[in-house]
Amino acid sequence: MNIFSKKLVFFYYFSLFISLGFKSDIGGISESQYWSSLEFLPFVEFLKERSSLFFLLSIFLGLFFVVLKNNYFSIIRNNLFFVFLLLNFVFFIRIFFEDYDLSIKYFQSIFLYITMFVISSFFLINIGYDNFKREFFNSIFYFSLFYIVINFITLISGKGFVIDNPRFFGVTSHPNFLGVNLVICNIVIYNYILLNNRKKIFAIIVLMAGFFLQILTGSRTSFIILVVSFLGIIFILKDIKLKVLLISILTLFSGIILLMLDGEQFDRGSGGGNTRKEAWANMIQLIGDNPIIGVGSVVGNSENSYLRYAVLVGLPLAIILISWMIFFIYKLYFLSKRNGDIFRFFFSLVFALFAGGMLEGYLSDLWSFPKGIFVLIIILSFVSNKRQIDPERVV
């Protein structure tokens, strides 16, 4: 495989992560009663205002690769992804009869997921398993470095804060969003450190900066995600020495987190608004009123992905979706035990995002950084199977 093909794969995913990580929400922030004082760096505004263009760029790079390698085109079968698409299509049909605008967004998201699947399949078949794995992981690693550095520059420039709110918003419209995005980047970087011998010192420095920024967001969920990801890695590892090292690091991080819980970033105050308990009670009430088919529309509470699905499309469909997620994690666990390396990273991240979804609504998003990563892992975990690749087609 030539260098040009490798870089196309790298920049496809990097552009996709830019689109996911810098969602366009500046208009909504300027109109917000609470966040209108939030300011971004000009470079960040540039990225957010053009996030859709970065997605189009990623599609262009993918299609360019298809044209470049037009001698062979095929789609690898991925039953788990097909079930995921089918569920989303059923959700679209349910929502269509209640909230037309939201149903259109669901349909658009299905198209985006299909596009990601088709292009990723083509990459894998044409460049080979090992090359693909390396370029994908490099792209998400360098994006994670980029994302943390940009947020750190935002911090030292005095941007990314709202008046009378000590929590750090960074490049997002809410500190909880930033906390989840940062913890994904931190998980990527510490997995890179475990898997590679290069750039370790720089990666560790950026990881410490990412952990510090995560503290400033005051997002408790992000730390639960971090701890669960560590537990996932420890559970899979066979190397006893590495297990002991990770347990020591986890103990140290947990101690730091516990000490920081008294900080002002974690203090919601007496006027902190709707708590998770209240939000869950509201959603459970809505589920009780519409248990079979749901309300067919977004209700505003986002403190639990699974309750949010149940409110949206009803308990039966929500239970099917959750069962599918559990089966996906189960399959990914055995895949990571058998193959290690990048699948170990996939398992630790998906396992952690699944746990965090009980406290945040990001898995019920249509297009966000955590949801996009989740969908990509569905695609890549079971597309990335050497037996499905014709070795004579690898270039």
PyMOL commands that set and color helices and strands:
alter all, ss='L'
color gray80, all
select helices_A, chain A and resi 3-21+26-30+42-49+51-68+79-96+100-127+129-156+175-195+200-217+220-236+240-260+264-266+276-289+305-313+315-339+341-356+362-364+369-383+386-388+391-393
alter helices_A, ss='H'
color red, helices_A
deselect
rebuild
show_as cartoon
